[in-house]
Amino acid sequence: PNRSQIFKPQVTKRKSRIRTKISDFGSFIGFKGSEDLGEGLKAVWQLEQDVSVAGGGASQWGNRESFIGLAGEFGTLRAGRVANQFDDASQAIDPWDSNNDVASQLGIFKRHDDMSVSVRYDSPEFSGFSGSVQFVPAQNSKSAYTPAHFVQNKQNQPPTLVPAVVGKPGSDVYYAG
C-alpha cells in the first residue's frame, strides 16, 4: 500500500445528534446585610438582581427579593419586594426557579412572583413551629391568583386540593404560612 493512503484520514459529513444549549436556571447576584441597633434589635436588608448568562436579561434594578426590615426576638419584619411563603417553600424542590425545560413544560413547578410592594412578618420558632403573614396592597394583585380549589386527578382517585392565596384581582392579598 501507498504510504499516503495509510495515514490519510477520511472525513464524513453527518448531521450531529448532539444538542447544545446555554441555560441560566435562575441566575442572580445578591447582597445582604444587617446592622446591630442594640438591645437585640437588628436592621436587615437585601438586594437581588437577575443575571442572564445566556444573553439579555431584566433591566429593572433589584428585580428579585429586595427589602429592608427589622429583626429581633419578636421575629423579622420586612418591607419591599419580598418573596411569599409559596416561593420560600418551593426553594427546596425547585432550585431552578421553574426555568428548567423539564419541570416547566410538565407543569410540575409553578411559582408565584415576589410582590414588588409588600410587608411580611416571620415569627420566631416556638417549640419547633413558626409562621408568617404577609400583606400585599391592591396595586400588586394579579389576576392569576385564585381561591383554593379541588382538581380531579383520575377516575376512582380522590381529588387533590390546590392551595392558593386569598383575595380577588384588584383587591388586597393576604398570605399566611
BAFI-3210 file (N, C-alpha, C; in Angstrom, 3 decimals, decimal comma, padded with zeros to 6 digits):
// residues 177
n [1|2|3|4|5|6|7|8|9|10|11|12|13|14|15|16|17|18|19|20|21|22|23|24|25|26|27|28|29|30|31|32|33|34|35|36|37|38|39|40|41|42|43|44|45|46|47|48|49|50|51|52|53|54|55|56|57|58|59|60|61|62|63|64|65|66|67|68|69|70|71|72|73|74|75|76|77|78|79|80|81|82|83|84|85|86|87|88|89|90|91|92|93|94|95|96|97|98|99|100|101|102|103|104|105|106|107|108|109|110|111|112|113|114|115|116|117|118|119|120|121|122|123|124|125|126|127|128|129|130|131|132|133|134|135|136|137|138|139|140|141|142|143|144|145|146|147|148|149|150|151|152|153|154|155|156|157|158|159|160|161|162|163|164|165|166|167|168|169|170|171|172|173|174|175|176|177]
n.u [000,815|000,308|002,039|000,850|-001,839|-002,366|-002,157|-003,958|-006,693|-010,199|-012,928|-016,218|-019,265|-021,891|-025,119|-025,229|-026,290|-026,084|-027,116|-026,703|-026,974|-027,315|-028,322|-029,614|-030,993|-032,255|-030,248|-028,650|-027,483|-026,690|-026,889|-026,643|-027,263|-026,793|-027,346|-026,420|-028,576|-028,647|-029,706|-030,765|-031,973|-031,961|-031,217|-032,105|-031,273|-031,613|-030,619|-031,339|-030,627|-031,628|-029,598|-028,612|-026,916|-027,106|-027,526|-029,144|-031,731|-033,148|-034,060|-034,721|-033,533|-032,805|-034,716|-035,421|-035,894|-035,831|-035,347|-035,955|-035,692|-036,579|-035,220|-035,469|-035,917|-038,631|-039,146|-039,040|-039,518|-040,218|-040,082|-040,819|-039,758|-040,697|-040,410|-043,057|-044,676|-045,136|-043,136|-040,853|-041,237|-041,035|-038,382|-036,770|-037,536|-037,415|-034,893|-034,224|-035,885|-038,201|-037,261|-036,144|-036,237|-037,634|-039,176|-040,785|-042,163|-043,643|-045,302|-044,896|-043,722|-044,865|-044,577|-045,227|-044,744|-042,353|-043,694|-043,859|-044,328|-044,704|-045,405|-043,999|-044,198|-042,294|-042,476|-040,664|-039,221|-041,289|-041,164|-040,396|-042,124|-043,099|-044,305|-045,748|-046,963|-048,244|-048,768|-050,112|-050,517|-053,374|-052,621|-050,706|-051,912|-052,571|-054,208|-053,905|-054,145|-056,101|-058,849|-058,441|-058,916|-060,368|-058,982|-059,765|-057,952|-057,633|-059,912|-061,694|-059,960|-059,223|-059,964|-057,497|-056,394|-055,806|-053,895|-054,111|-053,770|-055,627|-057,952|-059,114|-058,671|-057,279|-057,802|-056,710|-054,229|-053,712|-051,375|-050,719|-048,625]
n.v [-001,190|002,257|004,794|007,342|006,770|005,250|006,912|008,942|010,659|009,945|011,907|012,336|013,889|014,461|014,942|016,226|014,682|015,789|018,169|021,420|023,853|026,880|027,584|029,552|029,009|030,583|032,413|034,788|037,769|038,821|040,858|041,173|042,260|043,273|045,398|045,962|047,276|047,424|046,177|043,696|044,159|044,333|045,947|044,873|044,068|043,468|042,976|041,864|040,836|039,756|037,856|037,205|034,715|033,687|035,652|038,800|039,832|041,013|044,432|046,089|047,360|045,537|043,505|041,106|039,432|042,030|044,102|046,008|045,836|044,879|042,912|040,727|039,378|039,126|038,256|038,648|041,495|042,546|044,809|045,682|044,326|041,342|037,854|035,439|032,967|030,648|030,733|030,559|027,974|026,375|026,469|024,344|022,191|023,152|024,339|025,680|027,772|027,265|027,362|025,323|023,141|020,653|020,613|022,973|022,580|020,298|021,255|020,884|022,458|025,425|028,774|031,608|035,040|037,329|039,951|043,284|045,341|044,817|043,729|041,691|039,469|037,303|034,874|034,073|030,858|028,597|026,065|024,379|025,204|027,657|030,661|032,813|035,924|037,918|040,991|042,339|045,153|046,410|047,355|045,591|043,187|040,291|038,915|036,201|034,961|032,761|031,457|028,693|025,370|022,204|019,556|017,072|014,212|011,516|008,994|007,325|008,180|010,157|013,704|016,338|018,866|022,133|024,553|028,109|031,704|033,997|036,226|038,697|039,620|042,823|043,511|043,752|041,392|038,650|036,618|033,594|031,506]
n.w [000,000|-000,563|001,141|001,677|001,515|003,751|006,058|005,594|006,707|006,709|005,999|006,930|006,388|008,552|009,970|013,153|016,200|018,580|020,898|021,935|024,510|026,261|029,424|032,062|034,404|036,545|037,441|039,555|041,216|044,450|047,408|050,904|054,256|057,711|060,535|063,791|066,112|068,778|072,027|071,193|068,736|065,205|062,122|058,929|055,532|051,991|048,612|045,461|042,125|038,930|036,699|033,472|032,035|029,581|027,803|027,179|029,439|032,560|033,107|035,211|038,241|041,171|040,864|041,973|045,138|047,309|050,027|053,100|056,673|060,085|062,707|065,477|068,816|068,647|066,096|062,513|060,534|057,364|054,570|051,241|048,141|048,598|048,950|048,793|050,925|049,433|047,526|049,163|050,273|048,009|047,234|048,103|046,500|043,942|042,741|040,439|039,883|038,337|035,763|034,335|031,520|031,650|034,089|033,887|031,466|031,957|033,812|036,485|038,501|039,697|040,315|042,406|041,875|043,403|045,338|044,363|046,155|049,444|052,820|055,237|057,971|059,917|062,322|065,368|066,205|067,930|070,063|067,939|065,943|063,557|061,964|059,418|058,140|055,481|053,844|050,930|049,070|047,153|044,555|043,700|043,219|041,279|038,444|038,261|040,671|042,410|044,345|046,658|045,405|044,336|042,358|040,060|039,685|038,406|037,300|039,898|041,888|044,720|044,796|044,468|046,637|045,666|046,815|047,256|047,202|049,278|048,073|045,694|042,223|041,941|044,531|047,993|049,052|051,184|052,808|054,533|056,355]
ca.u [000,000|000,954|002,159|-000,088|-003,184|-002,488|-002,296|-004,899|-007,976|-011,382|-013,888|-017,599|-020,151|-023,174|-025,847|-024,972|-027,427|-025,767|-027,761|-026,098|-027,819|-026,904|-029,465|-029,111|-031,744|-032,476|-029,024|-028,814|-026,452|-027,377|-026,137|-027,493|-026,508|-027,536|-026,674|-026,883|-029,102|-028,587|-030,805|-031,319|-032,653|-031,078|-031,754|-031,696|-031,548|-031,192|-030,823|-031,046|-030,822|-031,492|-028,466|-028,786|-025,652|-027,416|-027,767|-030,377|-031,968|-034,043|-033,438|-035,066|-032,592|-033,433|-035,949|-035,703|-036,228|-035,060|-036,155|-035,358|-036,518|-036,100|-035,222|-035,179|-036,525|-040,030|-039,213|-038,495|-040,485|-039,556|-040,915|-040,201|-040,055|-040,482|-040,951|-044,146|-044,421|-045,097|-041,800|-039,921|-041,430|-040,662|-036,932|-036,165|-037,847|-037,279|-033,772|-034,025|-036,923|-039,095|-036,675|-035,602|-037,147|-038,480|-040,147|-041,768|-043,007|-044,568|-046,177|-044,698|-043,447|-045,426|-044,250|-045,795|-043,662|-042,203|-044,568|-042,967|-044,555|-045,404|-044,860|-044,081|-043,727|-041,951|-042,370|-039,569|-039,634|-041,853|-041,213|-040,274|-043,096|-043,009|-045,308|-045,543|-048,089|-047,765|-049,794|-049,773|-051,534|-054,195|-051,986|-049,849|-052,678|-052,505|-055,407|-053,607|-054,422|-057,453|-059,059|-058,105|-059,943|-060,026|-058,790|-059,942|-056,775|-058,005|-061,114|-061,560|-058,956|-059,766|-059,466|-056,359|-056,598|-054,822|-053,940|-053,813|-053,883|-056,972|-058,081|-059,651|-057,855|-057,549|-058,011|-055,552|-053,997|-053,096|-050,782|-050,393|-047,887]
ca.v [000,000|003,556|005,390|008,457|006,225|004,683|007,959|009,961|010,471|010,032|012,806|012,116|014,915|013,956|015,842|015,851|014,472|016,485|019,470|022,220|024,968|027,564|027,985|030,129|028,447|031,470|033,029|036,125|038,248|039,443|041,393|041,355|042,604|043,668|046,346|045,811|048,522|047,320|045,566|042,561|044,598|044,497|046,382|043,904|044,492|042,547|043,451|040,800|041,208|038,676|037,931|036,212|034,325|033,254|036,837|039,507|039,842|042,011|045,743|046,779|047,093|044,946|042,870|039,910|039,774|043,179|044,649|046,479|045,325|044,795|041,550|040,653|038,233|039,094|037,715|039,519|042,275|043,030|045,565|045,864|043,223|040,213|036,576|034,930|031,674|029,626|030,804|030,010|026,528|025,655|026,507|023,032|021,252|023,802|025,267|026,363|028,800|026,830|027,709|024,191|022,706|019,526|020,968|023,961|022,037|019,338|021,950|020,350|023,540|026,729|029,700|032,949|036,018|038,224|041,111|044,446|046,083|044,010|043,702|040,308|039,187|035,907|034,697|033,204|029,460|028,242|024,598|023,750|025,743|029,075|031,054|034,121|036,570|038,899|041,861|042,858|046,140|046,118|047,644|044,472|041,964|039,789|038,139|034,762|034,424|032,230|030,770|027,262|024,549|020,797|019,087|015,624|013,681|010,402|008,329|006,485|008,710|011,343|014,968|016,962|020,262|023,048|025,750|029,379|032,828|034,522|037,571|038,839|040,543|044,222|043,739|043,411|039,956|038,269|035,289|033,060|030,269]
ca.w [000,000|-000,652|002,472|001,808|001,694|005,093|007,064|005,171|007,392|005,875|006,625|006,512|006,940|009,024|010,852|014,541|017,094|019,821|021,044|022,990|024,909|027,477|030,248|033,306|035,530|037,683|037,947|040,104|042,128|045,572|048,541|052,073|055,444|058,905|061,415|065,166|066,652|070,230|072,768|070,457|067,513|064,047|060,833|057,903|054,162|050,930|047,247|044,492|040,727|037,951|035,781|032,420|031,416|028,220|026,990|027,517|030,875|033,118|033,161|036,447|039,317|042,345|040,390|042,766|046,523|047,792|051,113|054,342|057,754|061,459|063,242|066,900|069,482|068,222|064,744|061,472|059,774|056,149|053,640|049,931|047,216|049,494|048,472|049,622|051,542|048,385|046,942|050,157|050,412|046,788|047,009|048,346|045,421|042,642|042,809|039,154|039,719|037,254|034,475|033,593|030,464|032,035|035,126|033,455|030,407|032,539|034,735|037,826|039,427|039,359|041,391|042,421|041,874|044,536|045,206|044,340|047,388|050,444|054,173|055,716|059,325|060,196|063,772|065,815|066,371|069,227|070,210|066,627|064,994|063,236|060,982|058,816|057,472|054,512|053,281|049,608|048,702|045,978|043,268|043,329|042,993|039,909|038,127|038,306|041,993|042,525|045,615|046,686|044,769|044,174|040,987|039,929|039,004|037,538|037,796|041,090|042,804|045,388|044,243|045,133|046,991|045,100|047,656|046,604|048,121|049,461|047,534|044,346|041,435|042,215|045,959|048,815|049,163|052,448|052,830|055,854|056,140]
c.u [000,859|000,920|001,162|-001,523|-003,392|-002,798|-003,296|-006,249|-009,141|-012,425|-015,269|-018,469|-021,484|-023,828|-025,674|-026,272|-027,218|-026,444|-027,080|-026,994|-027,224|-028,171|-028,936|-029,943|-031,838|-031,231|-029,311|-027,600|-027,182|-026,422|-027,104|-026,629|-027,416|-026,682|-027,271|-027,313|-029,089|-029,841|-031,520|-032,033|-031,633|-031,865|-031,227|-032,053|-031,047|-031,505|-030,412|-031,419|-030,675|-030,278|-028,660|-027,444|-025,855|-027,707|-029,086|-030,520|-032,855|-033,321|-033,720|-034,114|-033,343|-034,710|-036,224|-035,965|-035,287|-035,901|-035,287|-036,245|-035,856|-036,205|-034,847|-035,805|-037,984|-040,221|-038,584|-039,635|-039,747|-040,557|-040,133|-040,653|-039,704|-041,127|-042,090|-043,805|-044,370|-043,702|-040,768|-040,012|-040,949|-039,165|-036,296|-036,407|-037,656|-036,132|-033,529|-035,073|-037,850|-038,555|-036,103|-036,662|-038,113|-039,564|-041,191|-042,669|-044,015|-045,543|-046,036|-044,531|-044,057|-045,178|-045,077|-044,620|-043,521|-043,161|-043,714|-043,161|-045,319|-044,700|-045,059|-043,486|-043,489|-041,735|-041,097|-040,107|-040,106|-041,989|-041,210|-041,247|-042,848|-044,074|-044,973|-046,845|-047,521|-048,948|-049,277|-050,850|-052,198|-053,472|-051,051|-050,619|-052,639|-053,695|-055,170|-053,946|-055,876|-057,614|-058,651|-059,250|-059,451|-059,905|-058,949|-058,784|-057,139|-059,275|-060,766|-060,440|-059,529|-059,198|-058,332|-056,689|-055,464|-054,880|-053,603|-053,972|-055,324|-057,001|-058,646|-058,716|-058,263|-057,808|-056,736|-055,448|-053,272|-052,561|-050,632|-049,676|-047,298]
c.v [001,254|004,225|006,534|007,962|005,701|005,767|009,047|009,722|010,649|010,860|012,545|013,180|014,278|015,019|015,341|015,662|015,192|017,849|020,203|023,417|025,586|028,006|028,542|029,764|029,364|032,092|034,435|036,486|038,979|039,896|041,501|041,661|042,948|044,629|046,196|047,172|048,531|046,698|044,476|042,912|044,810|045,081|045,387|044,458|043,438|043,187|042,336|041,262|039,972|038,924|036,837|035,908|033,876|034,441|037,480|039,606|040,979|043,343|046,485|046,380|046,548|044,210|041,518|040,354|040,852|043,903|045,302|045,954|045,403|043,358|041,602|039,410|038,055|038,433|038,686|040,191|042,862|043,771|045,784|044,774|041,932|038,964|036,143|033,528|030,548|029,565|030,213|028,495|025,767|025,682|025,133|022,062|021,846|024,805|026,035|027,431|028,513|027,167|026,516|023,653|021,634|019,962|021,947|023,419|021,038|020,001|021,459|021,485|024,820|027,637|030,953|033,901|036,691|039,388|042,362|045,355|045,174|044,144|042,289|040,202|037,690|035,784|033,942|031,787|029,228|026,734|023,894|024,269|027,226|029,392|032,406|034,617|037,649|039,686|042,427|043,864|045,827|046,355|046,534|043,228|041,585|038,891|036,640|034,147|034,008|031,563|029,304|026,464|023,114|020,462|017,576|015,079|012,628|009,792|007,448|006,937|009,958|012,621|015,531|018,417|021,087|024,328|026,988|030,482|033,289|035,931|037,546|039,753|041,990|044,524|043,395|041,900|039,687|036,852|034,863|031,747|029,747]
c.w [000,000|000,730|002,669|001,996|003,113|006,127|006,693|005,868|006,421|006,630|006,044|007,169|007,289|009,893|012,290|015,311|018,423|019,806|022,191|023,272|026,167|028,191|031,548|034,531|036,746|038,265|038,474|040,940|043,247|046,657|049,709|053,278|056,599|059,717|062,802|065,699|068,179|070,818|071,969|069,170|066,399|062,880|059,804|056,530|053,187|049,583|046,303|043,089|039,855|037,073|034,746|031,774|029,978|027,308|027,338|029,012|031,297|033,273|034,464|037,563|040,525|042,007|041,037|044,206|047,059|048,839|052,174|055,465|059,109|061,929|064,715|067,490|069,078|066,858|063,767|060,725|058,581|055,272|052,358|048,989|047,959|048,911|049,383|050,115|050,514|047,766|047,897|050,232|049,188|046,502|047,152|047,196|044,039|042,656|041,516|038,898|038,548|035,876|033,738|032,644|030,922|033,007|034,619|032,357|030,945|033,498|036,159|038,829|038,904|040,547|041,284|042,514|043,232|044,289|045,323|045,549|048,334|051,786|054,688|057,114|059,451|061,697|064,126|065,978|067,805|069,280|068,851|065,585|064,770|062,196|060,401|058,213|056,573|053,978|051,968|049,225|047,365|044,657|042,811|042,949|041,527|039,652|038,212|039,657|042,091|043,874|045,515|046,078|044,655|042,694|040,983|039,106|037,969|038,095|038,982|042,030|043,461|044,774|045,087|045,424|046,401|045,929|046,846|047,634|048,205|048,910|046,137|043,564|041,722|043,676|046,712|048,943|050,476|052,324|054,280|055,637|057,413]
res [p|n|r|s|q|i|f|k|p|q|v|t|k|r|k|s|r|i|r|t|k|i|s|d|f|g|s|f|i|g|f|k|g|s|e|d|l|g|e|g|l|k|a|v|w|q|l|e|q|d|v|s|v|a|g|g|g|a|s|q|w|g|n|r|e|s|f|i|g|l|a|g|e|f|g|t|l|r|a|g|r|v|a|n|q|f|d|d|a|s|q|a|i|d|p|w|d|s|n|n|d|v|a|s|q|l|g|i|f|k|r|h|d|d|m|s|v|s|v|r|y|d|s|p|e|f|s|g|f|s|g|s|v|q|f|v|p|a|q|n|s|k|s|a|y|t|p|a|h|f|v|q|n|k|q|n|q|p|p|t|l|v|p|a|v|v|g|k|p|g|s|d|v|y|y|a|g]
***
